[in-house]
């Protein structure tokens, strides 16, 4: 293939090796089948290490024991993490019981993890169990197609089911968008489900193309006033606009993203741009047009600048928007009014307009496992055995038991409390804090996140209490173990981004609605130093704030950090 990329008459440079890999993969097949049978290593080699991502998996190893295994002249304990495709995060009790059983019997850690991508992940699945894992999921109507790799990933949708009718309509569009943007190759079925090989031609990937997208692509459907999916963390967002309780169309936001690289000022977090309003019947056309424009114009030379946000900054927002209008056969109308007021999950009981009850459970860091005196994973399984509705995983790593009949409400609450899934002592601060997985399984991790967060939150709770602040005076707190952005720290009021073991960059100045990117306040400092800084700043907040002012807004108004205009110049200033 041509080794140079030219976009709008400008040469971007030689194609990255990932472009060769995708072009030579035979539509994502590679030699994965052969690798599965190769007994010499527990991992995947050469191109297959990358290709399995398009099938929803990342190769990992347990970094806690990596050095010890090396001393014993053993290779790392290779295993895979699988992320399921679950548009809108909805899963049935029957499906839940099946994934619970597989995690217990065939994974190294035995846990189910609810992720910020509003789905579940298996961690620690060894090579002999990988095909069984996919077949188990297939038997219950679940797959992991395109939940990783250079494709459109799991489509998020606001989960709170209080406004049941509007939420159901939005969820249906999330499913339609997910299906519309899926790869058309049959590689997944052939490799994992023993399907008959079917030849795939370039015309079979009309949206994604033979070499798929330049980089990962994330899409959401969000229902104001809740910004629980954090729209500014995503490439493409459909903001639901309702009239009289019915969905009439979407405002379209394009070009959000949080990932960056330490020390590389050509990378930066970015808010999404509002392109305008479209009617419902143009939704799939616009989704395909945004994806295909990014497919053709995104940077395939430098993967660090390959995301949609960089494409918009390089070619111009208006130029990109006009190309989308041309490809979709639509003209964006002026955006309809909407407002984000919050993005947390309403933990506890709510009642829908259909009379059904919904119980949102706080799951710290999304990790469902049986802990001493707190058998969370068993508790959800016990509820699944009697529940007649469904489960809804949230983008905040929590779990909603939805559609509960009045007669079942007391029994489900009893099971939840018996297993530690409902705890009235959990603070609002803890409910508004989250972290990515990080150590020991993530290969990109630079510092602890999931294992670090619980004790760190306890320290923050103590600071808030010492300064006379109450439960409602909490801070949106996020910790991510590297600058890749999975913990969405770059949309927090206080965001910690891992720099090295025990050291983080401290970012301040986001807001509660998730519409402002924070700025780096202190670089490469220890958790003790972070707590000292926050103790001082929270003390100021408690005495100098105006009524109802959040911590992030206070840091902006008081001049602790400058207003963030979300450009690389302002971010790194």
C-alpha positions in Angstrom: 0.0 0.0 0.0 1.0 3.6 -0.4 3.2 4.5 2.6 2.4 8.2 2.7 -0.7 9.8 4.0 -2.1 13.0 2.3 -5.1 14.8 3.8 -6.6 17.8 2.1 -3.5 18.2 0.0 -1.1 18.1 3.0 1.3 15.2 3.6 1.2 13.9 7.1 4.1 11.5 6.8 4.8 7.8 6.5 2.0 5.5 7.8 2.5 4.0 11.2 3.2 0.3 11.5 -0.3 -0.2 12.9 -1.6 0.7 9.4 0.5 -2.1 7.9 -0.8 -4.5 10.5 -4.4 -3.7 9.8 -4.0 -3.8 6.0 -2.3 -7.2 6.2 -4.7 -8.7 8.8 -7.2 -10.2 6.3 -9.9 -8.1 8.0 -8.8 -8.7 11.6 -8.1 -12.5 11.2 -4.3 -12.4 11.3 -2.9 -15.7 12.6 -4.9 -15.6 15.8 -6.2 -19.2 15.2 -2.6 -20.4 15.0 -1.5 -18.5 18.1 -4.4 -20.1 20.1 -2.9 -23.5 19.4 0.7 -22.6 20.1 1.7 -24.1 23.4 5.1 -22.6 23.9 3.8 -19.2 25.2 0.7 -18.2 27.1 0.5 -15.0 25.1 -0.1 -13.8 21.6 2.8 -12.8 19.4 3.7 -10.3 16.7 0.6 -8.7 15.0 -1.8 -10.8 16.9 -0.9 -9.0 20.2 -2.6 -6.0 18.6 -5.3 -7.7 16.6 -7.0 -9.4 19.6 -7.9 -5.9 20.7 -10.4 -5.6 17.8 -12.0 -8.7 19.3 -12.4 -7.0 22.6 -9.3 -8.2 24.5 -6.0 -6.9 25.8 -3.1 -9.1 26.6 -1.9 -8.4 30.2 0.1 -10.1 32.9 0.2 -9.8 36.7 2.8 -7.2 37.3 2.9 -8.0 41.0 4.7 -11.3 40.2 6.5 -10.3 37.0 9.9 -9.9 38.6 9.6 -13.1 40.6 8.7 -15.1 37.5 11.6 -13.6 35.7 14.0 -14.7 38.5 12.6 -18.2 38.0 13.2 -17.9 34.2 9.5 -18.0 33.5 7.7 -15.7 31.1 5.2 -13.2 32.5 1.9 -14.8 33.5 0.1 -13.8 30.2 -3.6 -13.6 30.3 -6.3 -11.5 28.7 -8.8 -8.9 29.9 -12.1 -9.0 27.9 -14.5 -6.0 27.7 -18.0 -7.0 26.6 -20.1 -5.0 24.1 -23.1 -3.8 26.0 -24.7 -0.7 24.5 -26.3 1.3 27.3 -25.0 -1.2 29.8 -28.2 -3.3 30.1 -27.9 -6.9 31.0 -30.5 -9.5 32.0 -30.3 -11.5 35.3 -29.8 -14.7 33.3 -26.9 -13.2 31.5 -25.5 -11.9 34.8 -25.5 -15.4 36.3 -23.7 -16.8 33.4 -20.9 -14.2 33.5 -20.7 -14.6 37.3 -20.2 -18.4 36.9 -17.5 -17.9 34.2 -15.6 -15.4 36.3 -15.7 -17.7 39.3 -14.5 -20.8 37.5 -12.2 -19.6 34.7 -10.5 -16.3 35.6 -7.4 -15.8 37.8 -9.1 -13.2 40.0 -12.7 -14.4 40.1 -14.1 -10.8 39.8 -16.4 -9.0 37.6 -15.4 -5.4 37.0 -17.9 -2.7 35.9 -16.0 -0.1 33.8 -16.2 3.5 32.8 -17.2 2.2 29.4 -20.5 1.1 30.9 -19.9 -2.6 30.5 -18.2 -5.5 32.4 -14.7 -6.8 32.1 -13.2 -10.2 32.8 -9.7 -10.1 34.1 -7.1 -12.9 34.2 -8.4 -15.3 31.5 -5.7 -17.7 30.4 -5.2 -18.8 26.8 -6.8 -22.2 27.1 -10.1 -20.6 28.4 -10.3 -17.7 25.9 -12.4 -19.5 23.3 -14.6 -20.9 26.0 -15.1 -17.4 27.2 -16.3 -16.1 23.9 -18.6 -19.1 23.4 -20.1 -18.7 26.8 -20.9 -15.1 26.1 -22.3 -16.0 22.7 -24.6 -18.6 24.2 -26.3 -15.8 26.3 -26.4 -13.2 23.5 -23.3 -11.2 24.3 -20.1 -10.5 22.3 -17.0 -8.4 22.6 -16.8 -7.3 19.0 -15.0 -3.9 18.6 -14.8 -3.0 22.3 -11.1 -2.2 21.8 -8.8 -1.4 18.9 -9.2 1.2 16.1 -13.0 1.1 15.9 -16.1 2.6 17.4 -16.3 1.1 20.9 -19.1 0.3 23.3 -21.8 2.9 22.9 -22.7 4.6 26.3 -26.2 5.8 27.2 -27.5 7.6 30.3 -28.6 4.9 32.6 -30.8 6.5 35.2 -34.2 5.0 34.4 -36.4 7.5 36.2 -37.8 8.9 33.0 -38.5 5.5 31.6 -40.1 6.3 28.3 -37.4 8.8 27.1 -34.6 6.6 28.4 -36.0 3.6 26.6 -36.1 5.5 23.3 -32.5 6.8 23.8 -31.3 3.3 24.7 -32.8 2.0 21.4 -30.8 4.6 19.5 -27.6 3.6 21.4 -28.2 0.0 20.2 -28.9 1.1 16.7 -25.7 3.2 16.6 -23.6 0.4 18.0 -24.9 -2.1 15.4 -24.5 0.4 12.5 -20.9 1.1 13.3 -19.8 -2.4 14.0 -17.1 -4.1 11.8 -18.7 -6.2 9.1 -15.9 -8.8 9.0 -16.8 -12.3 10.0 -13.4 -12.8 11.7 -14.9 -12.9 15.2 -17.4 -15.7 14.5 -14.8 -17.7 12.6 -12.1 -17.6 15.3 -14.0 -17.7 18.5 -17.3 -19.4 17.6 -15.9 -21.9 15.1 -17.9 -20.3 12.3 -17.4 -21.2 8.7 -14.8 -19.0 7.0 -16.5 -16.4 4.8 -14.4 -14.2 2.4 -14.6 -10.5 3.3 -14.0 -7.8 0.7 -13.3 -4.2 1.1 -16.9 -3.3 0.3 -17.9 -5.3 3.4 -16.5 -2.4 5.6 -18.3 0.5 4.0 -18.0 2.7 7.1 -14.8 1.6 8.8 -12.8 0.8 5.7 -10.2 -1.9 5.1 -7.7 -0.5 7.6 -10.4 0.6 10.0 -10.0 3.9 12.0 -6.8 5.7 12.7 -7.4 5.3 16.4 -10.0 4.3 19.0 -13.4 6.0 18.7 -15.9 6.5 21.5 -19.6 7.3 21.2 -22.3 8.2 23.7 -26.0 9.0 23.9 -26.7 11.3 26.8 -29.9 12.6 28.4 -29.7 16.0 30.1 -29.5 17.1 32.8 -27.4 14.1 33.7 -23.9 14.0 32.2 -23.1 10.6 33.6 -21.3 9.5 30.4 -19.0 12.5 30.5 -19.6 13.7 26.9 -16.3 15.6 26.7 -14.4 12.4 27.1 -15.8 11.0 23.8 -15.3 11.5 20.0 -19.1 11.6 19.2 -22.0 12.4 21.4 -25.7 12.5 20.8 -27.4 14.8 23.3 -31.1 13.7 23.6 -33.6 16.5 23.0 -37.1 15.7 24.2 -40.5 17.3 23.8 -43.4 16.3 26.1 -41.4 13.3 27.2 -40.7 12.0 23.7 -37.3 12.0 22.0 -37.4 14.3 18.9 -33.7 14.5 17.9 -30.1 15.1 19.1 -27.6 17.8 19.4 -24.3 16.4 18.1 -21.0 17.0 19.9 -17.8 15.9 18.2 -14.1 15.8 19.2 -13.9 15.2 22.9 -11.1 13.2 24.4 -8.9 13.0 27.5 -5.8 11.0 26.7 -2.4 12.6 26.5 1.3 11.7 26.8 3.5 12.9 29.6 6.0 15.5 28.3 4.5 15.7 24.8 2.8 19.0 24.4 1.3 18.0 21.1 -1.1 15.9 23.1 -3.8 17.3 25.4 -7.3 16.8 26.7 -10.0 18.5 24.7 -13.7 19.4 25.0 -16.1 18.3 22.3 -17.5 20.9 19.8 -21.3 21.3 19.4 -22.2 20.9 15.7 -25.9 21.5 16.1 -29.2 19.7 16.1 -30.4 16.8 13.8 -33.8 15.1 13.6 -34.0 11.4 14.7 -34.1 10.0 11.1 -30.6 11.5 10.4 -29.0 9.9 13.4 -27.3 6.9 11.8 -26.3 9.0 8.7 -24.6 11.5 10.9 -22.9 8.8 13.0 -21.5 7.1 9.8 -20.5 10.5 8.4 -18.5 11.5 11.5 -16.8 8.1 11.6 -16.0 8.0 7.9 -14.6 11.6 7.9 -12.4 10.7 10.8 -11.5 7.5 9.0 -10.3 9.5 5.9 -8.8 12.6 7.6 -7.5 11.2 10.9 -3.7 11.0 11.3 -2.4 7.6 10.4 1.2 8.7 10.6 1.4 9.6 14.3 -0.9 7.6 16.6 -0.4 10.1 19.4 -2.2 12.6 17.2 -4.7 10.2 15.6 -7.8 10.8 17.6 -10.8 12.9 16.3 -9.9 15.8 18.6 -6.6 16.3 16.8 -8.3 16.0 13.4 -10.7 18.8 14.3 -7.8 21.1 15.5 -5.7 20.3 12.4 -8.3 20.7 9.6 -10.6 23.2 11.5 -13.9 22.5 13.2 -16.0 24.2 10.5 -14.3 22.2 7.7 -14.9 18.9 9.5 -18.5 19.9 10.2 -19.2 20.8 6.5 -17.8 17.4 5.4 -20.1 15.6 7.8 -23.0 17.6 6.5 -22.0 16.7 2.9 -21.6 13.0 3.6 -24.8 12.7 5.8 -26.9 14.8 3.4 -28.0 17.0 6.3 -27.6 20.5 7.5 -27.1 21.0 11.2 -29.7 23.2 12.7 -29.0 25.5 15.7 -28.5 23.5 18.8 -31.6 23.1 21.0 -31.2 24.2 24.6 -30.0 21.7 27.2 -28.1 21.9 30.5 -26.0 19.5 32.4 -26.4 19.9 36.2 -24.8 16.7 37.5 -23.1 13.4 36.4 -23.3 11.2 39.5 -25.6 8.2 39.8 -28.6 8.6 42.1 -27.5 5.9 44.6 -30.5 4.3 46.4 -34.1 3.9 45.5 -36.0 5.8 42.7 -39.4 5.2 41.1 -40.0 5.3 37.4 -43.1 6.8 35.7 -44.2 3.2 35.0 -44.5 2.5 38.7 -41.4 0.2 38.8 -38.7 0.7 41.4 -35.0 1.0 40.6 -32.1 0.5 43.1 -28.7 2.0 42.3 -25.9 0.3 44.1 -22.6 2.0 44.7 -19.8 -0.4 43.7 -16.4 1.1 44.7 -14.2 1.2 41.6 -16.7 -1.2 39.9 -15.0 -4.2 41.4 -17.4 -7.0 42.2 -15.7 -9.6 44.4 -16.4 -11.4 47.6 -14.5 -9.5 50.4 -14.4 -10.5 54.1 -17.8 -9.7 55.6 -18.7 -8.1 52.3 -19.6 -10.7 49.6 -20.5 -8.3 46.9 -20.3 -10.7 43.9 -22.4 -13.3 45.6 -24.9 -10.7 46.6 -25.5 -9.6 43.0 -25.8 -13.3 42.0 -28.4 -13.9 44.7 -30.4 -10.9 43.5 -30.1 -12.1 39.9 -31.8 -15.4 40.9 -35.0 -13.6 41.9 -35.0 -10.4 39.9 -37.6 -10.0 37.2 -36.3 -6.8 35.6 -32.8 -6.1 34.3 -29.4 -4.7 35.5 -28.0 -1.5 34.2 -24.2 -0.8 34.5 -23.3 2.8 34.7 -20.4 4.8 33.3 -19.6 5.6 36.9 -18.9 2.0 37.6 -22.1 1.4 39.6 -24.9 -1.1 39.1 -28.7 -0.3 38.9 -31.2 -3.1 39.6 -34.0 -1.8 37.4 -37.6 -2.6 36.9 -38.4 -4.0 40.4 -42.0 -4.8 41.2 -43.4 -3.4 44.5 -43.8 -6.9 45.9 -40.1 -7.7 45.3 -38.7 -4.5 46.7 -38.2 -5.5 50.3 -36.6 -8.9 49.4 -34.1 -7.3 47.1 -33.2 -4.6 49.6 -32.7 -7.3 52.3 -30.3 -9.2 50.0 -28.4 -6.1 49.1 -27.9 -5.1 52.7 -26.9 -8.6 53.8 -24.2 -8.7 51.2 -22.8 -5.2 51.8 -24.2 -3.8 48.5 -26.2 -1.2 50.5 -24.3 0.7 53.2 -25.8 3.9 54.6 -22.4 4.8 56.0 -20.8 5.4 52.5 -20.1 9.1 52.2 -21.1 11.3 49.3 -17.4 11.9 48.7 -16.8 8.2 48.2 -19.7 8.0 45.8 -18.3 10.8 43.7 -14.8 9.3 43.5 -13.5 6.7 41.0 -10.4 5.2 39.5 -9.2 3.1 36.6 -7.9 -0.5 37.1 -4.1 0.3 36.9 -1.9 -2.1 38.8 -1.4 -5.0 38.8 -3.0 -5.9 35.4 -2.8 -2.8 33.2 0.4 -2.8 31.1 0.3 1.0 30.8 0.0 1.7 34.5 2.6 4.1 36.0 1.1 4.5 39.5 -1.6 2.8 41.6 -5.2 3.9 41.0 -7.9 1.3 42.0 -6.0 0.0 44.9 -4.9 3.5 45.9 -8.3 5.2 45.9 -10.2 3.8 48.9 -7.7 4.9 51.5 -7.1 8.2 49.7 -10.8 8.9 49.8 -10.7 8.2 53.6 -8.0 10.9 53.9 -10.1 13.3 51.8 -13.1 12.6 54.0 -11.1 13.5 57.0 -9.9 16.8 55.4 -13.5 17.8 54.6 -14.6 16.9 58.1 -11.7 18.8 59.7 -12.8 22.0 57.9 -16.4 21.6 59.0 -17.8 20.6 55.6 -20.9 18.3 55.4 -21.9 15.4 53.2 -23.1 17.6 50.4 -19.7 19.4 50.2 -18.0 16.7 48.3 -15.5 16.9 45.4 -15.6 15.1 42.1 -12.4 13.1 42.5 -10.8 10.9 39.9 -7.5 8.9 39.8 -6.0 7.4 36.7 -2.8 5.3 36.8 -1.4 6.8 33.5 -2.3 9.7 31.2 -4.4 7.5 28.9 -7.6 8.8 30.5 -9.6 5.6 31.5 -10.4 7.0 34.9 -11.6 10.3 33.4 -9.4 12.3 35.8 -9.2 15.1 33.2 -12.9 16.0 33.8 -12.7 16.0 37.6 -12.6 18.8 40.1 -9.5 17.1 41.5 -7.8 14.8 39.0 -4.7 12.7 39.8 -2.8 11.3 36.8 -0.1 8.7 37.6 3.5 9.7 36.8 5.5 7.0 38.6 5.0 4.7 41.5 3.6 6.8 44.4 3.7 10.0 42.3 1.0 11.9 40.4 0.3 15.1 38.6 -2.4 17.0 40.4 -5.0 18.7 38.2 -7.6 21.2 39.5 -10.4 23.3 38.1 -13.0 20.9 36.5 -16.6 21.4 37.4 -19.5 19.2 38.7 -21.2 19.1 35.4 -18.2 17.7 33.6 -18.0 20.5 31.0 -14.5 22.0 31.9 -11.1 20.4 31.7 -8.9 20.9 34.7 -5.4 22.3 34.5 -2.2 20.9 36.0 -1.6 22.5 39.4 1.4 20.5 40.7 3.5 18.0 38.8 5.1 14.7 39.9 4.2 14.9 43.6 3.6 12.3 46.3 0.2 11.4 47.7 1.4 13.0 51.0 2.1 16.2 49.2 -1.2 16.1 47.4 -3.1 15.7 50.7 -1.1 18.7 52.1 -2.1 20.8 49.1 -5.7 19.8 49.3 -5.9 20.4 53.0 -4.8 24.0 52.5 -7.1 24.5 49.5 -10.2 22.9 51.0 -9.6 25.1 54.1 -9.8 28.1 51.8 -12.9 26.7 50.0 -14.7 26.2 53.3 -14.3 29.9 54.3 -14.0 31.8 51.1 -16.6 30.2 48.8 -19.9 31.8 47.8 -23.1 29.9 48.4 -23.4 26.7 46.5 -20.0 27.0 44.9 -18.3 23.7 44.0 -14.6 23.2 44.7 -13.6 23.3 41.1 -15.5 26.5 40.5 -13.9 28.0 43.6 -10.4 27.2 42.3 -11.1 29.1 39.1 -12.9 32.1 40.7 -10.2 32.5 43.4 -7.4 32.4 40.9 -5.8 29.2 42.2 -5.9 28.0 38.6 -6.6 29.9 35.5 -9.8 29.5 33.5 -9.2 26.5 31.2 -9.9 27.3 27.6 -9.1 23.7 26.5 -6.3 24.2 24.1 -2.8 22.8 24.3 -1.5 26.3 24.9 -3.7 27.0 27.8 -3.5 23.5 29.2 0.3 23.5 29.5 0.6 27.2 30.3 
